[in-house]
Amino acid sequence: MITGASASGWSLVLKPLDFDQRFIDDLITFLMDIRDRRVLITGASRGLGRALAFAFAAGGAREVFAGARNAADIEKLKSDVAAISAPITPIKLDVTSEDDVNATANLGFIDILVNNAGIAGYGDPLQMNFETAVREMNVNYFGALRMARALAPQMIERGEGMIVSVATAFAKVNLPLVATYCASKAALLSLGQALRAYLGDKGVHVMTVMPTTIDTDMSKGADVPKMTTEFVATEILRHIREETIDPPIGEEAEGILDGLLKDPAGLEKMIGQIRA
Ligand SMILES: NC(=O)c1ccc[n+]([C@@H]2O[C@H](COP(=O)([O-])OP(=O)(O)OC[C@H]3O[C@@H](n4cnc5c(N)ncnc54)[C@H](OP(=O)(O)O)[C@@H]3O)[C@@H](O)[C@H]2O)c1
């Protein structure tokens, strides 16, 4: 900024630029820049995990490790990635395998871990196959805990990082059609709170995202409105950039959280009618 003239001619005096406050606020809002980050996503063979892998790559992530359980899915991902030269590296990763999970600690520093892998059983918790309920906990809850135990130490050491887990708004109020699934997601949501308590002051942000129905294999039989994987992935990336705490994803999820504030008993009664 030119402020005046001296005897020897014009003098240039640098003054702080007069930034508009809203512009500064916008800059502050975007806390986690995903560009150049190294990301690991579990359950990226299909559905939301796959969409997230491509969304991170399109958003400028340096490297995206896309976890898949089967060799055929890994090969398919490799050829899809090669076709568009995306920085996505498929890796073998079953979140119930200690060996697979521990191997992720040797990939180098991971800035953002996304616990996306999930399975869902249906039915009356008193009648359904008990093994299904055990498997849900093993993948949806213990899988995320295993991954956090493998990767959080490096984040703590570096003093930065993010752990994002994909739950559901029905972790807050049980949808009895998928009763034990919701219970496993409630455990995941609670784990996120605990991790936040232990990691918050170490520079590691912990977030559990809560969508409702997404158009994937998991919801194939459900005749209800569904969000696209692209919409949900975009929303999750927005919340990662903003370092939100446990956001609902989509209008229905927002409505559920709102209903819980206004009339929790009424909401539980209404959703409780949706049974197997
Ligand atoms: N779809 C919905 O309506 C909805 C709503 C709210 C939240 N969510 C959550 O969103 C996440 C993604 O689900 P989605 O809808 O994309 O379901 P999906 O299409 O059924 O995909 C599930 C993914 O999880 C993987 N997976 C399952 N067990 C695994 C294990 N032991 N180790 C590693 N990966 C495993 C699957 O791998 P394979 O291909 O090898 O089976 C697949 O990649 C889940 O956590 C789900 O609970 C879904």
The ligand as a MOL file (V3000), in Angstrom:
LIG
                    3D

  0  0  0     0  0            999 V3000
M  V30 BEGIN CTAB
M  V30 COUNTS 48 52 0 0 0
M  V30 BEGIN ATOM
M  V30 1 N -25.9950 -48.2500 3.4220 0
M  V30 2 C -26.5950 -47.6040 4.3940 0
M  V30 3 O -27.8110 -47.3600 4.3730 0
M  V30 4 C -25.7830 -47.0740 5.5650 0
M  V30 5 C -26.3820 -46.1370 6.4220 0
M  V30 6 C -25.6470 -45.6240 7.4890 0
M  V30 7 C -24.3500 -46.0520 7.6940 0
M  V30 8 N -23.8010 -46.9890 6.8540 0 CHG=1
M  V30 9 C -22.4410 -47.4230 7.1240 0
M  V30 10 O -21.6130 -47.0470 6.0300 0
M  V30 11 C -20.4940 -47.9360 5.9670 0
M  V30 12 C -20.3450 -48.4330 4.5420 0
M  V30 13 O -21.4630 -49.2550 4.2550 0
M  V30 14 P -22.0440 -49.4430 2.7960 0
M  V30 15 O -23.4230 -48.9480 2.8130 0
M  V30 16 O -21.0880 -48.9310 1.7900 0 CHG=-1
M  V30 17 O -22.1300 -51.0370 2.7700 0
M  V30 18 P -21.6330 -52.1130 1.7180 0
M  V30 19 O -21.8680 -51.6610 0.3390 0
M  V30 20 O -22.2510 -53.3900 2.1980 0
M  V30 21 O -20.0370 -52.1470 1.9380 0
M  V30 22 C -19.5020 -52.6070 3.1460 0
M  V30 23 C -18.0140 -52.5610 3.0340 0
M  V30 24 O -17.4560 -53.0440 4.2710 0
M  V30 25 C -16.5320 -54.0670 3.9550 0
M  V30 26 N -16.3550 -55.0590 5.0230 0
M  V30 27 C -17.2500 -55.9110 5.5570 0
M  V30 28 N -16.6600 -56.6810 6.4870 0
M  V30 29 C -15.3470 -56.3050 6.5220 0
M  V30 30 C -14.2300 -56.7160 7.2610 0
M  V30 31 N -14.2860 -57.7080 8.1580 0
M  V30 32 N -13.0400 -56.0880 7.0560 0
M  V30 33 C -12.9430 -55.0940 6.1370 0
M  V30 34 N -13.9520 -54.6780 5.3890 0
M  V30 35 C -15.1460 -55.2590 5.5890 0
M  V30 36 C -17.0850 -54.7230 2.6940 0
M  V30 37 O -16.0800 -55.5060 2.0850 0
M  V30 38 P -16.4370 -56.8010 1.1760 0
M  V30 39 O -16.7630 -56.2600 -0.1800 0
M  V30 40 O -15.1940 -57.6160 1.2340 0
M  V30 41 O -17.6020 -57.4690 1.8200 0
M  V30 42 C -17.4840 -53.4800 1.9240 0
M  V30 43 O -16.3580 -52.8830 1.3230 0
M  V30 44 C -20.7730 -49.0490 6.9780 0
M  V30 45 O -20.0700 -48.7990 8.1690 0
M  V30 46 C -22.2540 -48.9280 7.2170 0
M  V30 47 O -22.6420 -49.4410 8.4650 0
M  V30 48 C -24.4770 -47.4940 5.7880 0
M  V30 END ATOM
M  V30 BEGIN BOND
M  V30 1 1 1 2
M  V30 2 2 2 3
M  V30 3 1 2 4
M  V30 4 1 4 5
M  V30 5 2 4 48
M  V30 6 2 5 6
M  V30 7 1 6 7
M  V30 8 2 7 8
M  V30 9 1 8 9
M  V30 10 1 8 48
M  V30 11 1 9 10
M  V30 12 1 9 46
M  V30 13 1 10 11
M  V30 14 1 11 12
M  V30 15 1 11 44
M  V30 16 1 12 13
M  V30 17 1 13 14
M  V30 18 2 14 15
M  V30 19 1 14 16
M  V30 20 1 14 17
M  V30 21 1 17 18
M  V30 22 2 18 19
M  V30 23 1 18 20
M  V30 24 1 18 21
M  V30 25 1 21 22
M  V30 26 1 22 23
M  V30 27 1 23 24
M  V30 28 1 23 42
M  V30 29 1 24 25
M  V30 30 1 25 26
M  V30 31 1 25 36
M  V30 32 1 26 27
M  V30 33 1 26 35
M  V30 34 2 27 28
M  V30 35 1 28 29
M  V30 36 1 29 30
M  V30 37 2 29 35
M  V30 38 1 30 31
M  V30 39 2 30 32
M  V30 40 1 32 33
M  V30 41 2 33 34
M  V30 42 1 34 35
M  V30 43 1 36 37
M  V30 44 1 36 42
M  V30 45 1 37 38
M  V30 46 2 38 39
M  V30 47 1 38 40
M  V30 48 1 38 41
M  V30 49 1 42 43
M  V30 50 1 44 45
M  V30 51 1 44 46
M  V30 52 1 46 47
M  V30 END BOND
M  V30 END CTAB
M  END
